[in-house]
Amino acid sequence: MEEKDFKKVALRWVSYTLTKEQKDRRVIAAREMLSQLIKMRRNNFVHVITGEETWIYYRNPPNSAWVRRGEEAPKRVAKGIASPKVLVT
């Protein structure tokens, strides 16, 4: 087995699909947020605080792998909402 027999490939991303219930909950949450923003607009958004934020995951699996030529790239499951993480602001 020689190094030339391998190539580095990006893992294939497998997304998750939302159930109808999850989609409906997102629509309800978005409508509630819009309602709050409309109320806050009357006061020129005085009580709205914004800032930069990002989610940092505890586990970061690799995005690529070495495979033999002709082989398919391994799959990488997308990080789910329940993946352990911390919100940094």
C-alpha positions as CSV (number, residue, x, y, z in Angstrom):
1,M,0.0,0.0,0.0
2,E,1.6,3.2,-1.2
3,E,0.8,6.9,-0.5
4,K,-0.1,7.4,-4.2
5,D,-3.0,4.9,-3.8
6,F,-4.8,7.5,-1.6
7,K,-6.4,10.8,-2.1
8,K,-7.9,13.3,0.3
9,V,-11.6,14.0,-0.2
10,A,-14.2,16.1,1.5
11,L,-16.8,14.1,3.5
12,R,-20.3,14.0,2.1
13,W,-22.6,16.2,4.2
14,V,-25.8,14.5,5.2
15,S,-28.4,17.1,6.3
16,Y,-31.2,16.4,8.7
17,T,-34.9,16.9,7.8
18,L,-37.4,18.6,9.9
19,T,-40.7,17.0,10.8
20,K,-44.0,18.9,10.2
21,E,-44.3,19.5,13.9
22,Q,-40.8,21.1,14.1
23,K,-41.5,23.3,11.1
24,D,-44.8,24.4,12.7
25,R,-43.0,25.3,15.9
26,R,-40.5,27.4,14.0
27,V,-43.3,29.3,12.3
28,I,-45.0,30.0,15.6
29,A,-41.7,31.1,17.2
30,A,-41.0,33.4,14.2
31,R,-44.5,35.0,14.4
32,E,-44.1,35.6,18.2
33,M,-40.7,37.2,17.6
34,L,-42.2,39.4,14.9
35,S,-45.0,40.4,17.2
36,Q,-42.5,41.4,19.9
37,L,-40.4,43.4,17.4
38,I,-43.5,45.3,16.1
39,K,-44.3,46.3,19.7
40,M,-40.7,47.3,20.4
41,R,-40.6,49.4,17.3
42,R,-43.1,51.8,18.9
43,N,-40.4,52.6,21.5
44,N,-37.6,52.8,18.9
45,F,-36.3,49.4,20.0
46,V,-35.1,50.9,23.3
47,H,-35.0,47.6,25.2
48,V,-33.4,45.5,22.3
49,I,-29.8,44.4,22.9
50,T,-27.8,42.9,20.1
51,G,-24.4,41.5,19.9
52,E,-22.1,39.1,18.1
53,E,-22.5,35.5,19.1
54,T,-21.5,32.1,17.9
55,W,-22.0,28.5,18.9
56,I,-18.8,26.6,19.8
57,Y,-19.3,22.8,19.6
58,Y,-17.5,20.5,22.1
59,R,-16.8,17.9,19.3
60,N,-15.6,18.9,15.9
61,P,-15.4,15.8,13.7
62,P,-13.1,16.0,10.6
63,N,-14.4,17.4,7.4
64,S,-12.1,15.3,5.2
65,A,-10.5,11.9,5.1
66,W,-7.9,9.9,3.1
67,V,-9.5,7.2,1.0
68,R,-8.3,4.8,-1.7
69,R,-8.7,6.1,-5.3
70,G,-12.1,5.0,-6.6
71,E,-13.7,4.7,-3.2
72,E,-16.6,6.9,-2.1
73,A,-16.1,9.6,0.5
74,P,-17.3,8.7,3.9
75,K,-20.5,10.4,5.2
76,R,-20.5,13.1,7.9
77,V,-23.7,13.6,9.7
78,A,-24.7,17.3,10.2
79,K,-24.5,18.6,13.8
80,G,-27.9,18.5,15.3
81,I,-29.5,21.1,17.5
82,A,-29.0,18.8,20.5
83,S,-25.2,18.5,19.9
84,P,-23.3,19.7,23.0
85,K,-22.2,23.3,22.5
86,V,-21.8,26.6,24.3
87,L,-23.0,30.0,23.1
88,V,-20.2,32.6,23.2
89,T,-21.1,36.3,23.1
